[in-house]
């Protein structure tokens, strides 16, 4: 069994609100747990940046379902790689809403990884996106500790 990480970005529909996002999150967490998928989703200003980790077939099936979802458009795979260690192992899906706490630390991570100060995944390379999500997840872990 080959474990992969797939990172993609997309643009949310204009009428998408936080309540709808948390509803999707609950469904995703249940589905992903059963499918052995872990990951993190960052949402801000209408943009999604998500990393999915798991067995290649399970991640591919999930991504294809996500890409067809009417809740967002412009799905773009930013990076896919074989991994030996998961970066988001404790979360079947973690939602990080950028606007929830746009701290100086978060802005510094964005600047360090992407060289920009406003969240727009289309301005990132796949490598920048992975590094940003990993560091953002570490920040969330420290905040929760």
C-alpha positions, 0 to 999 in steps of 0.5 A: 500500500502506497501512502500519498499526500495530495494538495489542491486549491480551489475557489469557494462559491460566493454564498459559502458560509462558515456554518456550511463549512463546518457541516462539510467538515463533520461529514468529511471527518466521518468519511475520512476516518473510515477511509484512512485519510488524514488532512488539513483544510485552510479556508480564507477569503473564498479560497481553499487549500487542502492536504489529503493523506492516505492510501493512493486509491482512497485519496484519488477517489476522494479528490475526484469527488471533491473536484465535482462538488458544486461548493467550489470551482477551479480545483487545481492539484498543486502537488502529489507525492509519496510519503513515508510519514503523515504530517496530519496524522491526528486529524481525519480533517482539520479545518483552519479558518484563516479569518478566525484568528489572523494572527501575526504568526499566521501572516509570518508563515504565509510571508515566509512560505509564499512571499505574500501577505494575503491568502491566495493559494494560486500564488503558491507553488506546491512545495510552498503550499505543503510547507505552509500547511505543515507549519500552520498545523504545527501552530494549531497544535501548539495553540491547542496544547 
